[in-house]
């Protein structure tokens, strides 16, 4: 690729010089600013059309023969439990379309094609894209040669469904030939074919299949070939147009491993791989290159923690399928800091840099402009990843004030030209001279953002399909764009002089939201502040709110001291929880008399034989229990001896709530536990459970069912989990299970987003699930009501608690107006003052003014103070 690199280097030099000139001019003008953005060389995060993937089953098991033998490799539908997609660093799935039962049947059943359509719809629902491969066998023990006319018939039927869902199909692996569709051990794909033996029939069949796939699918879908030899053969075949050749890519089922199977093939394989590495498209962009590895087939130590990174860099790796396993050395090899890369493990660096990793260096734009006026914009961007983006996508400048949003297309910007890996020649320049501010833009301050959405309009409203840049403080999870700064259009209303520094800081640190960055002296609404608080948490955890909630749920699965029954869940539903943000809710359909809500763990909470214990808890009856419910001490040894302790039985109707205190002296047995059970039909919530040893008056257990704070991954300081880690977690906790009913039971324990009667805003519902807010009572949130100071203090105190801050140590403040502070906000006001996040409203007296409205600029200063506190920690 020498000629390509020289050309790109020359262009980059010209762009760099022009950029320097632009920056110099900017320094001479008071209306132009150049902003340099903080890079993020450390965080592992998801981006579309790149990264790790793993196997799912796009089809239901009904369409597989020998399905049970394939179970270890697949996740069945639904592919993700609620929130897990947002917690992972993956945006790609991989699936076989297994055609075992149709080797003699040209026509595929309509039910199969409909199910494929349903499976792709769920891929879209999860915010993912998929790589597909058709195969007539998933076993080396079943070698089958299917006639080409049947293959072509199947391919056309399947590709009709794929074309209808082209927005979520990243690539098709050519497949069909041989076991696993891997193009070996088949009459059309033999070892002799790959080493140069001329078999015109087989060669024609390969070209016919690939030509057919290309002609029956849209241009955005890449078609990737298993072996470099076959890829070379196809690229040299004149039946393909240049546009079709540019869609061809490579998938290697032995990435970083198959460099030496035997002496005969070593040189051949190395030469073929070099061919792929040096193979651009006709436009000089990167081809799709992906694949997988079998860690059991390590050869000559090639799977060590260094060589895999070299190969990914040289081959411009876009996607990696970790389903078959990840070599242990990738976890264990600790790489030193090098250049912009931090000290980390091989797997962490691999995950960060697969595909593209775009980083904005700086941007130059006007501080203010009038509607309809020219708005020159330029920027410098770089790519720290192994490859450039493989598909074109539009680039927009966004003007957004929270109420009005306008997207202005930057024409002529080609994201695929931002190459990475061994072809990197950045930084790259973005020029957008001559664009205009939308003429209908109302006067005011606007957040200016860079938006790189998917090329399909059907996905452009989904943040998951937009590119996040590798910069701190820029990504807006709720909007799906990268914030550049604030510009004034027309005559802005301005802000108070005392607020300027704080607002500027909030903008630069990413805690400012578009709706707060305008009309600065206007009152903040409850919805505006709530969304801003969620935005702060999303930035802190580096994942969407739904992902934070999901990770909290996983922590609740592995609780200390007790376990939940199969039909119980940890609920944040506003109508079910008793206090705090979560309560345990047990439910019974009345078919069985054993429906435990929770049971204490005997090993973690041992109860002494003959000891006297008090059990105290609060309850709320959610659905009237026809036989009541009860709490009791239980001993298997006591049961065997037919010695039982009386429990406490509670009866009532839906809505009843109270506290129960039960004291009992245990029998002469050392295996007692405490359990709560619903023997009939109904639903009950319990909370604030305490167990006290009366003899010593010692509290030995307390369960408030609140999610513990999430701790960052130590070496990276970030929170998202990788695709592989997520897969393991879901297997451990049964969120994915061979038994669909078992998986359904576990999934039922995950948080359900609370609902309000007066808003469906997903950020506000997430805030309620996280514990930032509980609304204004009777299922309402009052989104448009002015935010009061005590409400702001309460929300931000809850944010501190979510991240694990022990706010109970904050000293009480003697407010002069403490009697006007609502009881539920007393502690929050003290916490905000103690943490120097909110101050009083008087320069001379301790006055909190709890019922006073909170302006946009006050909200921004408060959010900025909280973020600075977190960063200083």
C-alpha positions in Angstrom: 0.0 0.0 0.0 3.0 2.3 -0.4 1.5 4.4 -3.2 -1.7 4.9 -1.2 0.2 5.9 1.9 2.3 8.5 0.0 -0.8 10.0 -1.5 -2.7 10.2 1.8 0.4 11.6 3.6 0.7 14.4 1.0 -3.0 15.2 1.4 -2.7 15.1 5.2 0.3 17.5 5.0 -1.7 20.0 2.9 -4.6 19.7 5.3 -2.4 20.2 8.3 -0.9 23.4 6.8 -4.3 24.7 6.0 -5.4 23.9 9.5 -2.5 25.8 10.9 -3.4 28.8 8.9 -7.0 28.6 10.1 -5.9 28.4 13.7 -3.7 31.4 13.2 -6.5 33.4 11.7 -8.8 32.3 14.5 -6.4 33.8 17.0 -6.7 37.2 15.3 -10.5 37.3 15.4 -12.7 37.8 18.4 -15.6 36.0 16.8 -13.7 32.8 15.9 -12.5 30.3 18.5 -10.3 27.2 18.3 -11.1 24.6 20.9 -8.7 21.8 21.8 -10.4 18.7 23.1 -9.3 16.4 25.9 -8.3 13.0 24.5 -9.4 9.7 26.0 -6.7 7.1 25.4 -8.0 4.8 28.1 -11.8 4.1 28.1 -13.1 1.0 26.4 -16.5 1.8 24.9 -18.8 0.6 22.2 -19.1 2.0 18.7 -21.1 0.8 15.7 -19.7 -1.5 13.0 -16.5 -2.4 14.9 -15.3 -4.4 17.9 -16.0 -7.7 19.6 -18.9 -9.8 18.7 -20.2 -13.3 19.7 -22.6 -15.9 18.4 -26.3 -15.6 18.8 -28.9 -17.8 17.0 -30.9 -15.7 14.6 -33.4 -18.5 14.1 -35.5 -20.3 16.7 -34.4 -23.8 17.6 -37.3 -25.2 15.6 -35.3 -24.6 12.4 -32.2 -26.6 13.5 -31.6 -30.2 13.3 -29.4 -31.5 16.1 -30.0 -28.2 17.9 -28.8 -29.5 21.2 -25.3 -30.1 20.0 -25.0 -26.4 19.0 -26.3 -24.9 22.2 -22.8 -24.2 23.8 -22.1 -21.7 21.0 -25.3 -19.7 20.9 -27.4 -17.2 22.8 -31.1 -17.6 21.9 -33.7 -14.9 21.5 -34.1 -12.5 23.1 -30.4 -12.0 22.7 -30.1 -9.5 25.5 -31.8 -9.0 28.8 -33.1 -5.5 29.4 -30.2 -3.1 29.7 -27.4 -5.5 29.0 -26.8 -4.2 25.5 -26.1 -0.8 27.0 -23.7 -2.2 29.5 -21.5 -4.0 26.9 -18.7 -2.7 24.7 -20.0 -4.6 21.7 -22.3 -3.4 18.9 -21.9 -6.5 16.6 -23.5 -10.0 16.7 -22.7 -13.0 14.6 -25.1 -15.8 13.6 -25.3 -18.8 11.4 -28.3 -19.5 9.3 -28.4 -23.3 9.6 -29.9 -25.0 6.6 -29.2 -28.7 7.6 -32.8 -29.8 6.9 -33.0 -28.3 3.4 -30.1 -29.8 1.4 -32.5 -31.4 -1.0 -35.2 -28.8 -1.0 -34.9 -25.7 -3.3 -37.8 -23.8 -1.5 -37.2 -22.8 2.0 -40.3 -22.8 4.3 -42.0 -19.4 4.7 -41.9 -19.9 8.5 -38.1 -19.9 8.4 -37.9 -16.8 6.4 -40.4 -15.0 8.6 -38.5 -16.1 11.6 -35.3 -14.7 10.1 -37.1 -11.4 9.6 -38.2 -11.5 13.3 -34.6 -12.2 14.4 -33.2 -9.3 12.4 -35.9 -7.0 13.9 -34.7 -8.0 17.3 -31.1 -7.1 16.3 -32.4 -3.7 15.4 -34.2 -3.5 18.7 -31.0 -4.2 20.6 -29.1 -1.4 18.8 -26.8 -3.9 17.1 -25.7 -5.0 13.7 -25.1 -8.5 12.6 -22.7 -10.7 10.5 -24.4 -13.7 8.9 -23.2 -17.0 7.5 -25.3 -19.7 5.9 -24.2 -23.3 6.5 -25.6 -26.8 5.7 -23.6 -28.4 8.6 -22.0 -27.3 11.8 -19.9 -30.5 12.2 -16.9 -32.0 10.6 -18.7 -35.3 11.0 -21.3 -34.3 8.6 -19.8 -33.4 5.2 -22.4 -32.6 2.6 -22.2 -31.4 -1.0 -25.3 -29.4 -1.9 -26.0 -28.9 -5.6 -25.3 -25.3 -6.7 -28.8 -24.7 -8.0 -30.3 -25.4 -4.6 -27.7 -23.2 -2.9 -28.5 -20.4 -5.3 -32.2 -20.8 -4.7 -31.7 -20.7 -0.9 -29.4 -17.7 -1.2 -31.9 -15.6 -3.2 -34.7 -16.3 -0.7 -32.6 -15.5 2.3 -31.1 -12.4 0.7 -34.6 -11.0 0.1 -35.1 -11.0 3.8 -31.6 -9.6 4.4 -32.2 -6.8 1.9 -35.4 -5.8 3.7 -33.3 -5.5 6.9 -30.1 -4.1 5.3 -29.8 -1.4 7.9 -28.7 -3.9 10.5 -26.7 -6.3 8.5 -23.0 -5.4 8.5 -21.7 -8.3 6.5 -22.4 -11.7 4.9 -19.8 -14.3 5.1 -20.0 -16.1 1.8 -20.6 -19.4 3.5 -22.8 -22.3 2.1 -19.8 -24.4 1.0 -18.4 -27.0 3.4 -19.0 -27.6 7.1 -19.6 -24.4 9.1 -19.8 -22.7 5.7 -16.1 -22.2 5.9 -15.2 -23.1 2.3 -13.3 -26.3 2.9 -13.9 -30.0 2.6 -16.4 -29.5 -0.2 -16.5 -30.2 -3.9 -16.4 -26.5 -4.6 -13.7 -25.6 -2.1 -10.7 -28.0 -1.7 -7.1 -27.6 -0.5 -6.0 -28.2 -4.1 -8.2 -25.3 -5.3 -6.4 -23.0 -2.9 -3.0 -24.0 -3.9 -3.5 -23.4 -7.6 -4.9 -26.6 -9.1 -7.2 -25.6 -11.9 -10.7 -26.9 -11.4 -12.9 -24.7 -13.7 -16.2 -26.1 -12.4 -15.4 -25.3 -8.8 -13.9 -21.9 -9.7 -17.1 -21.1 -11.6 -19.3 -22.2 -8.7 -17.4 -19.9 -6.3 -17.7 -16.9 -8.6 -21.4 -17.7 -9.3 -22.3 -17.8 -5.6 -20.4 -14.6 -4.7 -21.7 -12.7 -7.7 -25.2 -13.8 -6.7 -24.8 -12.6 -3.1 -23.5 -9.3 -4.3 -26.3 -8.8 -6.9 -29.1 -9.6 -4.4 -28.0 -7.4 -1.5 -27.5 -3.6 -1.1 -24.2 -2.0 -1.5 -23.7 -1.3 2.2 -23.4 -5.0 3.0 -19.9 -6.4 2.8 -19.4 -9.9 1.4 -16.4 -11.6 3.1 -14.4 -14.6 2.0 -12.9 -17.3 4.2 -9.5 -17.7 2.6 -7.1 -15.1 1.1 -6.5 -17.4 -1.9 -10.2 -17.3 -2.8 -10.4 -13.6 -2.2 -7.5 -13.1 -4.7 -9.1 -15.4 -7.2 -12.4 -13.4 -7.0 -10.8 -10.0 -7.2 -9.0 -11.1 -10.4 -12.2 -12.3 -12.0 -13.6 -9.9 -14.6 -17.3 -10.9 -14.0 -17.2 -8.6 -11.0 -17.6 -4.8 -11.3 -15.2 -2.6 -9.5 -17.9 -1.6 -7.1 -18.6 -5.3 -6.3 -14.9 -6.0 -5.8 -14.7 -3.1 -3.3 -17.4 -4.8 -1.2 -15.4 -8.0 -0.9 -13.5 -8.5 2.4 -11.9 -11.3 4.4 -12.7 -13.3 7.5 -10.1 -15.4 9.0 -11.2 -18.3 11.3 -7.7 -18.5 12.8 -6.7 -14.9 13.6 -3.3 -14.8 15.2 -2.9 -18.6 15.2 -2.8 -20.4 11.9 0.7 -19.3 10.9 2.2 -22.7 11.1 0.1 -25.9 10.7 2.9 -27.7 8.9 6.0 -26.7 6.9 4.3 -27.2 3.6 1.7 -24.5 4.2 3.5 -22.0 6.3 5.0 -19.9 3.4 1.7 -20.1 1.5 -0.4 -18.8 4.4 2.0 -16.0 5.2 2.0 -14.9 1.6 -1.8 -15.0 1.4 -2.1 -12.9 4.6 0.3 -10.3 3.3 -1.8 -10.0 0.2 -4.8 -9.2 2.4 -2.9 -6.8 4.5 -1.9 -4.8 1.4 -5.3 -4.8 -0.2 -7.2 -1.4 -0.2 -10.4 -0.7 -2.0 -10.2 1.2 -5.3 -10.7 4.4 -3.3 -7.9 3.7 -0.9 -10.2 2.7 2.0 -10.0 -0.3 4.2 -11.7 -3.5 3.4 -13.7 -5.5 6.0 -11.3 -7.8 7.8 -12.6 -9.9 10.7 -12.6 -13.4 12.2 -12.1 -15.5 15.2 -9.5 -17.7 17.1 -9.5 -21.1 18.6 -7.2 -20.7 21.7 -6.7 -24.5 21.7 -4.8 -24.3 18.5 -1.9 -22.1 19.5 1.1 -22.7 17.2 4.6 -21.6 18.0 3.3 -19.3 20.7 1.7 -17.1 18.1 -1.2 -16.4 20.4 1.0 -14.5 22.9 0.0 -11.0 24.1 2.1 -9.1 21.5 1.8 -10.8 18.1 -2.0 -10.6 18.0 -1.7 -6.8 18.3 0.8 -6.7 15.5 -1.4 -8.7 13.2 -4.5 -6.6 14.1 -2.5 -3.4 13.3 -1.1 -4.7 10.0 -4.4 -6.3 8.8 -6.6 -3.4 9.8 -8.9 -5.6 11.9 -12.5 -4.4 12.1 -14.3 -7.1 14.0 -13.3 -10.0 16.2 -15.6 -12.9 17.2 -14.7 -14.1 20.7 -17.2 -16.9 20.9 -14.7 -19.7 20.6 -12.7 -18.3 23.5 -10.0 -15.8 24.3 -6.4 -16.9 24.8 -5.3 -16.7 28.5 -2.2 -14.7 27.6 -4.4 -11.9 26.3 -5.8 -11.5 29.8 -2.5 -11.9 31.5 0.0 -10.0 29.4 0.5 -6.6 30.9 1.6 -4.1 28.3 3.7 -1.0 29.3 2.5 2.4 28.3 3.6 3.3 24.8 2.9 6.5 22.9 -0.7 7.3 23.5 -1.5 3.9 24.8 -1.7 3.5 28.6 -0.4 0.5 30.6 -3.0 -2.2 30.2 -3.5 -5.8 29.2 -3.5 -7.2 25.7 -7.2 -7.8 25.8 -7.9 -4.2 26.9 -5.8 -2.7 24.1 -7.3 -5.1 21.6 -10.8 -4.2 22.6 -10.1 -0.4 22.6 -8.5 -0.4 19.1 -10.4 -3.0 17.0 -11.7 -1.1 14.0 -11.7 2.6 14.2 -11.2 4.8 17.3 -11.7 8.4 16.2 -10.5 11.2 18.3 -11.1 14.9 17.8 -8.0 17.0 18.2 -9.5 20.5 17.8 -12.3 22.5 16.1 -12.5 26.0 14.9 -15.8 27.8 14.6 -17.5 31.1 15.3 -18.5 32.1 18.8 -21.6 33.8 17.4 -23.5 34.2 14.2 -26.9 35.3 12.9 -29.6 33.1 11.3 -28.8 32.5 7.6 -25.2 33.7 8.0 -22.2 31.7 6.8 -20.7 29.6 9.5 -17.2 28.4 8.6 -16.2 25.3 10.5 -13.0 23.2 10.4 -11.7 20.5 12.6 -8.8 18.1 13.1 -9.5 14.5 13.7 -7.3 11.4 14.3 -7.8 7.7 14.4 -6.1 5.6 17.1 -7.7 2.3 16.0 -6.5 -0.5 13.8 -8.7 0.4 10.8 -10.8 3.1 9.3 -14.6 3.0 9.2 -15.6 0.5 6.5 -18.9 2.2 5.5 -19.7 5.8 4.5 -21.8 7.8 6.9 -23.0 11.4 7.0 -21.4 14.0 9.2 -23.5 16.9 10.6 -23.0 20.0 12.6 -25.8 20.2 15.1 -27.3 23.3 16.6 -29.4 22.3 19.7 -30.9 24.3 22.5 -33.0 21.5 23.9 -36.1 22.7 22.3 -35.0 23.5 18.7 -32.5 21.2 16.9 -31.1 21.7 13.4 -28.7 19.3 11.7 -26.5 20.8 9.0 -24.8 18.3 6.6 -21.1 18.7 6.1 -20.8 17.8 2.5 -17.7 16.2 1.1 -16.5 14.7 4.4 -15.5 11.0 3.8 -15.2 9.2 7.2 -13.6 6.1 5.4 -10.6 8.2 4.6 -9.6 8.5 8.2 -7.4 5.4 8.1 -5.9 3.6 11.1 -3.4 0.8 11.8 -0.4 0.5 9.5 -2.0 2.9 7.0 -2.5 5.7 9.5 -1.5 9.1 8.1 -3.4 11.4 10.4 -4.3 13.7 11.9 -7.0 14.3 9.2 -8.6 17.6 8.4 -12.4 18.3 8.2 -13.2 21.4 6.1 -16.7 22.7 5.9 -16.5 26.2 4.4 -19.6 27.9 3.2 -22.2 26.2 5.4 -24.9 28.5 6.8 -26.7 28.8 10.0 -30.3 27.7 9.4 -32.3 30.7 8.6 -35.2 29.7 10.9 -33.1 29.2 14.0 -34.6 31.3 16.9 -32.1 33.6 18.7 -30.3 32.2 21.7 -27.5 30.0 22.8 -27.0 26.6 21.2 -24.9 23.5 21.9 -22.8 22.9 18.8 -22.2 19.2 18.2 -20.6 16.9 15.7 -23.0 14.1 14.8 -21.9 11.0 12.8 -25.1 8.9 12.5 -25.7 5.8 10.5 -26.3 6.2 6.7 -29.8 4.6 7.1 -32.4 7.1 8.2 -34.2 4.3 10.0 -31.3 4.2 12.5 -30.5 7.9 12.8 -32.7 8.5 15.8 -30.8 5.8 17.7 -27.7 6.9 19.6 -26.4 3.4 19.5 -25.8 3.7 15.8 -23.8 7.0 16.0 -20.1 7.3 16.4 -18.7 8.3 19.7 -15.4 10.1 19.6 -12.5 9.1 21.9 -12.6 12.3 23.9 -13.5 13.1 27.5 -16.5 15.3 28.2 -18.0 15.3 24.7 -20.3 12.3 24.3 -24.0 12.9 24.9 -25.5 9.4 25.5 -29.1 10.6 25.3 -28.5 12.6 22.0 -26.0 10.4 20.3 -23.7 13.3 19.4 -20.3 14.8 20.4 -20.6 18.2 22.0 -18.2 20.8 20.7 -19.2 23.9 22.7 -21.8 26.6 22.8 -22.5 29.3 20.2 -24.8 32.3 20.2 -27.2 32.7 17.4 -28.6 36.2 17.0 -28.8 38.0 20.3 -28.4 35.7 23.3 -30.0 36.6 26.6 -26.7 36.2 28.4 -26.0 35.1 31.9 -25.2 36.7 35.3 -21.5 37.8 35.6 -21.0 35.6 38.6 -22.1 32.5 36.7 -19.8 32.9 33.6 -16.8 30.9 34.9 -19.0 28.1 36.3 -21.1 27.8 33.1 -18.0 27.8 30.9 -16.5 25.0 33.1 -19.7 23.0 32.9 -19.7 23.2 29.1 -16.0 22.1 28.9 -16.5 19.3 31.4 -19.5 17.9 29.6 -22.0 18.3 32.4 -23.9 21.0 30.6 -27.0 19.9 28.6 -28.4 21.8 25.6 -31.6 22.7 27.4 -29.7 24.3 30.3 -27.3 26.2 28.0 -29.8 28.9 27.0 -32.0 31.4 28.7 -29.6 31.2 31.6 -31.7 33.1 34.1 -34.9 31.1 33.3 -36.3 28.6 35.9 -35.1 25.0 35.4 -37.9 22.5 35.1 -37.8 19.2 37.0 -37.4 17.3 33.7 -34.5 19.5 32.5 -32.6 18.9 35.8 -33.4 15.3 36.0 -32.1 14.6 32.5 -28.9 16.6 33.3 -28.4 14.5 36.5 -28.7 11.3 34.4 -26.3 12.7 31.8 -23.8 13.3 34.6 -24.1 9.7 35.8 -23.8 8.4 32.2 -20.6 10.4 31.8 -19.3 9.1 35.1 -19.9 5.5 34.3 -19.2 5.7 30.6 -22.4 4.0 29.6 -26.1 4.7 29.1 -28.4 4.8 32.1 -30.0 1.4 31.2 -26.5 -0.2 31.3 -25.9 1.2 34.8 -29.2 -0.2 36.0 -28.4 -3.6 34.5 -25.0 -3.8 36.1 -26.6 -2.9 39.4 -29.0 -5.8 38.9 -26.1 -8.2 38.3 -24.7 -7.1 41.7 -28.0 -7.8 43.3 -28.0 -11.4 41.9 -24.9 -12.1 44.0 -26.2 -10.8 47.4 -24.6 -11.4 50.7 -26.7 -13.0 53.5 -29.8 -14.0 51.6 -31.1 -15.3 48.4 -34.4 -14.5 46.6 -37.0 -17.0 45.6 -37.6 -18.0 42.0 -40.7 -15.7 41.8 -39.2 -12.8 43.7 -37.5 -9.8 42.3 -35.7 -6.7 43.5 -38.1 -3.9 42.4 -37.6 -0.2 41.9 -41.2 0.2 40.8 -42.7 3.3 42.4 -45.9 1.4 43.3 -44.0 -1.5 44.8 -41.0 -0.2 46.7 -41.5 0.7 50.4 -38.5 2.9 51.1 -35.3 3.8 49.5 -35.1 2.9 45.8 -35.6 -0.8 45.9 -37.6 -3.4 47.8 -37.9 -7.2 47.3 -41.3 -8.2 45.9 -42.5 -11.8 46.0 -45.4 -13.1 43.9 -47.4 -16.3 43.8 -50.0 -17.6 41.5 -51.4 -19.9 44.2 -50.5 -23.2 42.5 -48.0 -24.1 45.2 -47.7 -23.4 48.9 -43.9 -22.9 48.7 -43.2 -19.5 47.2 -40.4 -18.0 49.3 -39.6 -14.3 49.0 -36.2 -14.4 50.6 -34.3 -17.0 52.6 -31.3 -16.1 54.8 -28.0 -17.9 54.1 -27.0 -20.2 57.0 -23.3 -20.0 56.3 -23.2 -16.2 56.0 -25.6 -15.5 58.8 -25.2 -18.4 61.3 -27.8 -18.5 64.1 -26.8 -20.1 67.4 -28.7 -23.0 68.8 -30.8 -21.9 71.7 -30.2 -18.2 70.9 -33.0 -15.6 71.0 -33.3 -13.4 67.9 -35.5 -10.5 66.8 -36.6 -10.2 63.2 -37.9 -6.8 62.2 -39.1 -5.8 58.7 -41.5 -3.5 56.8 -44.0 -4.9 54.3 -46.6 -3.7 51.8 -49.2 -5.9 50.3 -49.1 -5.4 46.5 -51.8 -7.9 45.6 -54.2 -9.3 48.3 -52.9 -12.6 49.6 -55.7 -15.1 49.9 -53.8 -17.1 52.5 -51.7 -14.3 54.0 -47.9 -14.6 54.1 -45.6 -15.4 57.0 -42.0 -15.2 58.3 -40.5 -18.0 60.4 -37.3 -19.6 61.6 -36.7 -23.0 59.9 -34.3 -25.9 60.7 -34.0 -29.1 58.6 -32.8 -30.9 61.7 -35.7 -29.5 63.7 -38.1 -30.6 60.9 -36.7 -34.1 61.1 -37.3 -34.1 64.8 -40.8 -32.7 64.3 -40.0 -29.6 66.3 -41.2 -26.4 64.8 -41.1 -22.8 65.9 -44.3 -20.7 65.3 -43.9 -18.0 62.8 -45.6 -14.6 62.3 -48.5 -14.6 59.9 -49.6 -11.4 58.2 -53.0 -10.9 56.5 -54.5 -7.9 54.8 -55.5 -6.4 51.5 -53.7 -4.7 48.7 -52.2 -1.4 49.9 -51.8 -2.4 53.5 -48.4 -1.6 54.9 -46.8 -1.9 58.3 -43.8 -3.0 60.3 -43.5 -6.5 61.9 -41.4 -7.5 64.8 -41.0 -11.2 65.7 -38.8 -12.5 68.6 -38.2 -16.3 69.0 -35.8 -18.5 71.0 -34.4 -21.2 68.8 -34.3 -24.9 69.5 -31.1 -27.0 70.0 -30.1 -26.9 66.3 -27.4 -25.1 64.4 -28.9 -24.9 61.0 -31.6 -22.3 61.3 -32.5 -19.8 58.6 -35.2 -17.2 58.3 -37.6 -17.2 55.4 -40.6 -15.3 54.2 -43.2 -17.2 52.2 -46.5 -16.7 50.4 -48.5 -20.0 50.7 -51.3 -18.9 48.4 -52.0 -16.3 45.8 -50.8 -12.7 46.0 -47.9 -10.4 46.0 -46.0 -8.8 48.9 -43.1 -6.3 49.1 -40.6 -6.4 52.1 -37.9 -4.0 53.0 -35.6 -2.9 55.9 -35.0 -6.4 57.2 -32.9 -6.6 60.4 -32.0 -9.6 62.5 -30.7 -8.9 66.1 -29.2 -11.3 68.6 -31.2 -10.3 71.7 -28.7 -11.7 74.3 -26.0 -9.3 73.2 -28.3 -6.8 71.5 -26.1 -7.1 68.4 -27.4 -6.4 64.9 -26.2 -9.4 62.9 -27.9 -8.7 59.6 -29.6 -5.8 57.8 -31.0 -5.9 54.2 -32.2 -2.7 52.6 -32.1 -4.3 49.1 -30.4 -1.2 47.6 -27.9 -1.8 44.8 -24.3 -1.5 45.9 -22.2 1.1 44.0 -20.5 0.1 40.9 -16.7 -0.1 41.2 -14.6 0.7 38.1 -12.3 -1.8 36.4 -9.0 -1.2 38.3 -6.6 -0.9 35.4 -8.7 1.3 33.1 -10.8 3.1 35.6 -13.9 2.5 33.5 -17.1 0.6 34.0 -18.4 -1.0 30.8 -18.0 -4.8 30.4 -16.7 -6.4 27.3 -18.9 -8.6 25.1 -17.1 -11.7 26.4 -17.3 -10.7 30.0 -21.0 -10.0 29.5 -21.5 -13.4 28.0 -19.9 -15.0 31.0 -21.9 -13.0 33.4 -25.1 -13.8 31.8 -24.2 -17.5 31.8 -23.2 -17.4 35.5 -26.5 -15.8 36.5 -28.7 -17.6 34.2 -29.8 -14.6 32.3 -29.1 -16.7 29.2 -29.9 -20.4 29.9 -30.5 -23.6 27.9 -33.8 -23.7 29.6 -35.9 -20.8 28.3 -38.2 -21.0 31.3 -35.2 -20.7 33.6 -33.8 -17.8 31.7 -37.2 -16.1 31.9 -37.3 -16.5 35.7 -34.0 -14.9 36.1 -34.8 -12.1 33.6 -37.9 -11.4 35.6 -35.7 -10.3 38.5 -34.2 -7.5 36.4 -35.3 -3.9 37.0 -38.3 -2.7 35.1 -38.2 1.0 34.3 -40.8 2.8 36.5 -43.6 4.5 34.7 -45.2 7.9 35.3 -48.6 9.0 34.2 -47.4 12.4 33.0 -44.2 11.6 31.1 -42.7 8.7 29.1 -39.2 10.3 28.9 -36.8 7.4 29.0 -34.2 9.4 30.9 -36.7 10.3 33.6 -37.9 6.7 33.9 -34.2 5.7 34.2 -33.7 8.3 36.9 -36.5 6.8 38.9 -35.0 3.3 38.5 -31.6 4.5 39.5 -32.9 6.3 42.5 -32.4 9.9 41.5 -36.0 10.7 41.9 -39.3 9.1 43.0 -41.6 11.6 41.4 -44.1 13.9 43.0 -46.5 11.3 44.2 -49.5 9.3 42.9 -47.5 8.1 39.9 -46.7 11.6 38.7 -43.4 13.3 38.0 -44.6 16.9 37.1 -41.9 17.3 34.4 -42.7 20.9 33.5 -43.0 22.2 37.1 -40.3 24.6 38.1 -37.5 22.9 40.0 -37.0 24.0 43.6 -33.7 24.2 45.4 -34.6 21.4 47.8 -35.6 19.2 44.9 -32.3 19.9 43.2 -30.4 19.1 46.4 -32.3 15.8 46.8 -31.6 14.6 43.3 -27.9 15.4 43.5 -27.6 13.8 47.0 -29.1 10.7 45.4 -26.5 10.8 42.7 -23.7 10.8 45.3 -25.3 7.8 47.0 -25.6 5.9 43.7 -21.9 6.1 43.2 -21.2 5.0 46.7 -20.6 8.2 48.6 -21.3 7.9 52.3 -23.4 11.0 52.7 -24.4 10.1 56.3 -21.3 11.7 57.6 -22.3 15.2 56.5 -22.8 17.4 59.5 -26.1 19.0 60.2 -26.3 22.7 59.2 -28.2 25.2 61.3 -30.2 26.9 58.5 -32.0 30.0 59.5 -35.0 28.8 57.5 -34.7 25.1 58.4 -38.4 25.0 59.3 -39.3 25.7 55.7 -37.2 22.8 54.4 -39.3 19.7 53.8 -38.5 16.8 56.0 -37.5 14.7 53.0 -34.9 17.3 52.0 -33.3 18.2 55.3 -30.4 15.8 54.9 -29.9 16.7 51.3 -29.6 20.4 52.0 -26.9 19.6 54.6 -25.1 17.2 52.2 -25.0 19.8 49.4 -23.6 22.5 51.7 -21.1 20.2 53.3 -19.8 19.0 50.0 -19.6 22.6 48.7 -21.9 21.7 45.8 -24.7 24.1 46.8 -24.4 27.1 49.0 -27.0 29.2 50.7 -28.8 32.2 49.1 -27.5 34.8 51.4 -24.0 36.2 51.7 -24.3 36.9 55.4 -26.8 34.3 56.8 -27.3 30.5 56.4 -30.4 30.7 54.3 -31.3 27.8 52.0 -34.6 29.1 50.4 -35.8 25.5 49.7 -38.9 26.5 47.8 -37.2 29.0 45.5 -36.9 28.1 41.8 -33.6 27.1 40.5 -32.3 28.8 37.3 -30.5 27.3 34.4 -27.2 29.0 35.4 -27.6 27.8 39.0 -28.2 24.3 37.8 -25.1 24.4 35.6 -22.9 25.7 38.5 -24.3 23.0 40.8 -23.6 20.2 38.3 -20.2 21.6 37.6 -19.4 21.6 41.4 -20.5 18.0 41.7 -18.5 16.9 38.7 -15.4 18.6 40.0 -15.8 16.9 43.4 -16.0 13.5 41.6 -12.9 14.2 39.5 -10.9 15.4 42.5 -11.7 12.0 44.2 
